[in-house]
């Protein structure tokens, strides 16, 4: 064997070893993500200060109001003079999320308005240099997350930036989401200039200055090319090999898929996440006072997990840095429910079917209204009595959602399935069960509880 050939074999083996190790690391990171099930989404920026009001009247478009109201950059930037979130407490945020059962937090490092909620050296359009606050929330959150054992993820608006002159868009039509009132010549915009001048430098900052970043949560790839998506992915992994990337990096380069403000219609066995709002808007809005009930949030959560996904539940802090008072019931509801039923959620997998209806009229999973990325909600609004399932080891967990009946039948279990035991999580009461013609009948014990009416029965099968 020649020396050259020997060296080529050694190099090839080293490359294969590195690729194999990288694949194993990615698999472990994906496994963690799939077991985590629940994260907190935080939309926070200049729009949090105005909270749905502009020039004394309600603004259109929620946190996208700069676009919908065609506000010039010089005027929008003046919001920073008033944005001083003196009540922001990173540790309080993280502890609230942790207590509610959330395993990771994703915060808007830079939203569509281009304003960074961290100390960016490559763009002075940020919270440290433009506001009286002068603090770096991402730095404080990274410290708090590490202390509490919560993973930190960062949202970054990729294909929209209304502060930069070189960002064209094409949805729902040409220039449909571009800043054309400050930068009217859409054809003169060169996306690559923006990516090289702002995107890549800011991603380097975020992946270098804040410790471990569990995921980069991109939004709106718009006109980003496949080559640009690849380059961004390579940049990320050159700095942090364990950082997961969502599908909105574009062009099939993400590690997990995203659906927004709707539920999946079937089991999806590749990694995915549904991001949902507690109220109507993503960012804080003074006119958004009706939040989903804890029961509705948990119904949605269970549906998502039964189909193999994670729920990323959004909160919009105020301009002072506080979670809105309407969110307290949601956090408390998740805490109380997961304290009893968490074993049926964490580390579970979809069963052979995600669920069954107990009423003749099935509940639809998606809204028929057209998608609108500022304000849209395709989540079912009813509390239909039905079942959802997850599985782990030798158990199947049956989520009886909003049931009124004293017994129900699981049609997906027949008399060939040997049942060892059925228990109701959080209760020592006996649960009766028997095989019947059309499935397995479960008797609901009579018990007094203030628990949210999504009850979990654990079925243990004989080995």
C-alpha positions in Angstrom: 0.0 0.0 0.0 1.4 3.4 -1.0 1.8 6.2 1.5 -0.7 8.3 -0.4 -3.3 5.6 -0.5 -2.8 5.0 3.2 -3.4 8.7 4.0 -6.5 8.8 1.8 -7.9 5.8 3.7 -7.1 7.5 7.1 -8.7 10.8 6.0 -11.8 9.0 4.7 -12.2 7.1 8.0 -11.8 10.3 9.9 -14.5 12.1 7.8 -16.9 9.1 8.2 -16.3 9.1 11.9 -17.0 12.8 12.2 -20.1 12.5 10.1 -21.3 9.5 12.2 -20.7 11.4 15.4 -22.6 14.4 14.0 -25.5 12.2 13.0 -25.6 10.7 16.5 -25.5 14.1 18.1 -28.4 15.4 15.9 -30.4 12.3 16.7 -29.9 12.8 20.4 -31.0 16.5 20.1 -34.1 15.6 18.1 -34.9 12.9 20.7 -34.7 15.5 23.4 -36.9 17.9 21.5 -39.6 15.2 20.8 -39.7 14.3 24.5 -39.9 17.9 25.7 -43.5 18.4 24.4 -44.0 21.9 25.7 -42.2 25.2 25.2 -42.9 28.9 25.9 -42.9 31.3 22.9 -42.2 35.0 23.8 -43.1 37.8 21.4 -41.5 40.9 22.8 -40.4 44.1 21.2 -41.2 47.7 20.4 -44.7 46.7 19.5 -45.2 45.6 23.1 -44.8 49.2 24.2 -47.6 50.5 21.9 -49.8 47.5 22.8 -52.3 47.9 19.9 -52.5 51.7 20.0 -51.0 54.2 17.5 -51.6 57.9 17.4 -54.4 57.5 20.0 -56.4 54.9 18.0 -56.4 51.1 17.8 -53.8 50.0 15.2 -54.3 47.3 12.6 -52.2 44.1 12.3 -51.2 43.5 15.9 -47.4 43.3 16.3 -47.2 43.8 12.5 -48.7 47.2 12.7 -45.7 49.0 11.2 -46.6 47.2 8.0 -50.4 47.6 8.2 -50.2 51.2 9.1 -47.3 52.0 6.8 -45.4 53.7 9.5 -42.1 55.3 8.5 -39.0 53.8 10.1 -38.0 57.1 11.7 -41.4 57.3 13.4 -41.5 53.7 14.4 -38.0 53.9 15.9 -39.2 56.6 18.2 -41.1 54.0 20.2 -37.7 53.0 21.6 -37.6 56.3 23.5 -40.5 55.0 25.7 -39.6 51.3 25.8 -38.1 50.9 29.2 -39.1 47.4 30.6 -38.0 48.1 34.2 -40.1 45.2 35.5 -38.4 42.6 33.4 -37.1 39.8 35.5 -35.5 36.9 33.5 -35.5 34.5 36.4 -39.2 35.1 37.1 -40.0 34.5 33.5 -38.0 31.2 33.4 -39.4 30.0 36.8 -42.9 30.7 35.6 -42.3 28.6 32.4 -40.6 25.8 34.3 -43.4 25.6 36.9 -46.0 25.3 34.1 -44.1 22.3 32.7 -42.3 24.0 29.9 -38.9 22.6 28.9 -37.7 25.3 26.6 -38.2 29.0 25.9 -38.1 30.7 22.5 -37.9 34.5 22.4 -38.0 37.0 19.5 -34.3 38.1 19.2 -35.3 40.1 16.1 -38.9 40.3 14.8 -40.1 41.6 11.4 -39.6 45.2 12.4 -35.8 44.6 12.5 -35.4 45.7 16.1 -33.1 43.4 18.1 -33.9 42.5 21.8 -30.2 42.0 22.5 -26.9 44.0 22.3 -26.0 43.6 18.6 -22.7 45.0 17.6 -23.5 44.9 13.9 -26.7 47.0 14.1 -27.3 49.7 16.6 -31.1 49.2 16.1 -31.4 47.3 19.3 -32.6 47.5 22.9 -29.3 48.4 24.5 -28.3 51.2 22.2 -31.7 52.7 21.4 -33.6 52.6 24.7 -33.2 53.8 28.3 -33.2 50.2 29.5 -29.6 49.6 28.4 -29.8 46.0 29.4 -29.5 42.8 27.3 -32.6 40.5 28.0 -31.1 37.6 26.0 -28.0 37.6 28.2 -30.1 37.6 31.3 -32.4 34.9 30.0 -29.5 32.7 29.0 -28.2 32.9 32.6 -31.6 32.2 34.1 -32.3 29.3 31.7 -29.0 27.7 32.6 -29.6 28.1 36.3 -33.1 26.5 36.0 -32.3 23.8 33.5 -34.5 25.2 30.8 -33.3 25.2 27.1 -33.1 28.6 25.4 -34.2 29.0 21.7 -34.1 32.2 19.7 -36.6 33.5 17.1 -35.1 35.3 14.1 -37.2 36.9 11.3 -35.3 35.8 8.3 -37.1 36.9 5.1 -38.6 40.1 6.5 -36.9 43.1 8.0 -38.6 46.5 7.7 -35.6 48.3 9.0 -33.3 47.1 6.2 -33.4 48.5 2.6 -32.6 45.2 0.9 -35.4 42.8 1.8 -37.9 42.0 -0.9 -40.9 39.7 -0.3 -43.4 37.8 -2.4 -46.3 36.9 -0.2 -49.2 37.2 -0.8 -47.9 39.0 -3.9 -44.8 40.8 -4.9 -43.7 43.3 -2.2 -46.7 42.1 -0.1 -44.7 42.2 3.1 -42.0 44.6 2.2 -41.3 48.1 3.6 -42.2 50.0 0.4 -43.0 53.3 2.0 -39.4 53.8 3.1 -37.8 51.7 0.4 -40.1 51.9 -2.6 -38.0 50.3 -5.4 -38.6 46.6 -4.8 -36.6 45.6 -7.9 -33.5 47.4 -6.5 -33.4 45.3 -3.3 -30.7 42.7 -3.2 -31.5 40.0 -0.6 -27.9 38.7 -0.4 -26.7 42.1 0.8 -29.1 42.0 3.7 -28.1 38.4 4.5 -24.3 39.2 4.5 -24.7 42.6 6.2 -27.2 41.7 8.9 -28.4 38.1 9.1 -25.1 36.2 9.2 -23.4 38.7 11.6 -26.3 38.7 14.0 -26.6 34.9 13.9 -22.9 34.7 14.8 -23.5 37.1 17.7 -26.4 35.0 19.0 -24.6 31.8 18.7 -21.4 33.1 20.2 -22.3 35.4 23.1 -25.1 33.6 24.9 -24.0 30.1 25.7 -25.9 27.0 24.4 -28.7 27.8 22.1 -31.1 24.8 21.7 -32.8 26.0 18.6 -33.0 28.8 16.1 -36.6 29.5 15.3 -36.7 31.2 11.9 -39.7 32.9 10.5 -40.9 33.8 7.0 -38.1 32.6 4.6 -39.8 34.5 1.8 -37.3 34.8 -1.1 -34.3 33.1 0.6 -32.7 30.8 -1.9 -31.8 27.1 -1.3 -28.1 28.0 -1.4 -28.6 30.8 1.2 -30.6 28.4 3.4 -27.7 25.9 3.2 -25.1 28.5 4.0 -27.1 29.7 7.0 -27.4 26.1 8.2 -23.7 25.5 7.8 -22.9 28.7 9.7 -25.1 27.7 12.6 -23.6 24.2 12.9 -20.0 25.6 12.6 -20.7 27.5 15.8 -23.1 25.2 17.7 -23.4 21.6 16.4 -26.3 20.9 18.8 -28.5 23.8 17.7 -31.8 22.6 16.1 -33.3 24.6 13.2 -36.9 24.9 12.4 -38.3 24.4 8.9 -38.7 28.1 8.3 -35.1 28.4 7.5 -36.6 27.4 4.1 -35.8 25.1 1.3 -36.1 21.9 3.3 -33.1 22.7 5.5 -34.8 22.5 8.9 -34.8 19.8 11.5 -38.4 20.0 12.5 -41.6 21.3 10.9 -43.9 24.1 12.1 -47.6 24.7 11.9 -49.1 27.9 13.2 -52.4 28.6 15.0 -53.9 25.3 13.9 -53.8 21.6 14.8 -52.5 18.7 12.8 -55.1 16.4 11.1 -53.3 13.2 11.6 -50.3 11.5 13.3 -47.0 12.9 12.0 -44.1 10.7 13.1 -41.3 13.1 12.1 -40.5 16.0 14.5 -43.0 18.9 14.4 -44.3 21.8 16.6 -47.5 23.7 16.7 -47.2 27.4 17.8 -50.3 28.8 19.4 -51.3 32.0 21.1 -53.0 32.2 24.5 -55.1 35.1 23.3 -55.7 36.6 19.9 -52.3 38.3 19.2 -48.7 37.2 19.5 -47.4 40.5 21.0 -49.0 42.3 23.9 -52.2 44.1 22.9 -54.4 46.1 25.3 -57.5 45.2 23.3 -56.8 41.4 23.6 -58.5 40.6 26.9 -60.2 37.3 26.1 -57.7 34.5 26.5 -58.3 30.8 25.8 -59.4 28.9 28.9 -57.0 26.5 30.5 -59.3 23.7 29.4 -59.0 24.8 25.8 -55.2 25.1 26.0 -54.9 21.7 27.5 -57.3 20.2 25.0 -55.1 21.6 22.2 -51.9 20.4 23.9 -53.2 16.9 24.3 -54.3 16.8 20.6 -50.9 17.9 19.5 -49.0 15.4 21.6 -51.3 12.6 20.5 -50.2 13.3 17.0 -46.5 13.4 17.8 -45.9 17.1 18.1 -44.8 19.7 20.6 -46.8 22.8 21.6 -45.0 26.1 21.7 -47.4 28.3 23.6 -47.0 32.1 23.2 -47.2 34.9 25.7 -46.8 38.6 24.9 -45.1 40.5 27.8 -46.0 44.1 28.4 -43.8 47.1 27.6 -42.8 47.0 31.2 -41.6 43.4 30.9 -44.4 41.6 32.8 -46.5 38.6 31.6 -50.1 39.9 31.2 -52.4 39.1 34.0 -54.7 37.1 31.7 -51.9 34.5 31.3 -51.8 33.6 35.0 -54.8 31.2 34.7 -53.1 29.4 31.8 -49.8 29.0 33.6 -51.5 27.9 36.8 -53.8 25.5 34.8 -50.9 23.8 33.1 -49.0 23.5 36.4 -52.0 21.8 38.2 -52.9 19.5 35.3 -49.4 18.4 34.5 -48.6 17.7 38.1 -51.2 15.0 37.9 -51.0 13.9 34.3 -47.4 14.7 33.2 -46.4 11.0 32.9 -49.0 10.7 30.0 -47.2 13.5 28.2 -43.5 13.6 28.6 -41.5 11.0 26.8 -44.5 9.5 25.2 -45.2 8.6 21.5 -48.3 8.4 19.4 -50.3 5.2 19.6 -51.7 3.3 16.6 -54.4 6.0 16.4 -54.5 9.5 17.8 -58.1 9.5 19.0 -61.8 8.7 18.8 -65.0 10.8 18.9 -67.6 10.1 21.6 -70.3 12.2 20.0 -71.9 11.8 16.5 -70.6 15.1 15.3 -66.8 15.2 14.9 -64.9 18.3 15.7 -62.9 19.8 12.8 -59.3 20.5 13.5 -58.8 23.5 11.2 -60.6 26.7 10.5 -62.0 27.4 7.1 -61.0 31.1 7.3 -58.1 32.1 5.1 -54.7 32.2 6.8 -53.7 35.7 7.8 -50.2 35.9 9.4 -51.0 38.9 11.7 -54.2 37.7 13.3 -55.4 34.2 12.6 -56.8 31.4 14.7 -57.6 28.0 13.1 -58.0 26.2 16.5 -61.3 24.4 17.2 -63.5 26.4 19.5 -65.8 23.6 21.0 -65.3 21.3 23.9 -66.5 18.1 22.2 -66.4 14.9 24.3 -63.7 12.7 22.8 -60.6 10.6 23.4 -56.9 11.1 22.6 -54.1 8.6 23.1 -50.4 8.4 23.8 -48.2 5.4 24.6 -45.1 4.6 26.6 -43.5 1.3 27.5 -46.4 -1.1 28.2 -49.0 1.6 28.7 -51.5 3.4 26.6 -52.8 6.7 28.1 -56.4 7.6 27.3 -57.2 11.3 27.5 -61.0 11.7 28.1 -61.6 15.3 27.0 -64.6 17.1 28.4 -66.5 13.9 29.0 -69.9 14.0 30.8 -70.7 10.3 30.5 -70.2 7.8 33.4 -68.7 5.3 31.0 -67.3 5.3 27.5 -66.0 2.7 25.0 -62.6 2.7 23.3 -63.2 1.2 19.9 -59.5 0.8 19.1 -59.1 -1.9 21.8 -60.8 -5.3 21.2 -61.1 -8.5 23.1 -57.8 -9.8 21.7 -56.0 -7.1 23.7 -55.2 -8.4 27.2 -55.6 -5.7 29.8 -53.9 -6.0 33.1 -55.1 -2.9 34.9 -56.7 0.5 34.3 -56.1 3.4 36.6 -57.1 7.0 36.7 -54.1 9.3 37.1 -54.3 11.3 40.3 -56.9 9.0 41.9 -56.8 5.8 44.0 -60.4 5.0 43.1 -61.2 1.7 41.4 -61.7 1.9 37.6 -63.9 -0.7 36.1 -63.4 -2.1 32.6 -64.7 -4.9 30.5 -64.6 -6.0 26.9 -67.8 -5.3 25.0 -68.9 -6.0 21.4 -67.5 -2.8 20.0 -64.4 -2.3 22.2 -63.2 -1.8 25.8 -65.7 -0.1 28.1 -64.3 2.1 30.9 -66.4 3.1 33.9 -65.6 6.5 35.2 -65.5 6.5 39.0 -67.5 9.1 40.9 -65.0 11.6 42.4 -65.0 15.2 43.4 -62.3 17.3 41.7 -61.7 20.8 40.5 -59.3 19.4 37.9 -59.6 20.7 34.4 -61.9 18.1 32.7 -59.3 16.3 30.6 -58.9 13.1 32.6 -56.2 10.5 31.9 -56.7 6.8 32.2 -53.6 4.6 32.1 -54.2 1.2 30.5 -51.5 -1.4 31.3 -51.4 -4.3 28.9 -50.3 -7.8 29.8 -46.9 -8.7 28.4 
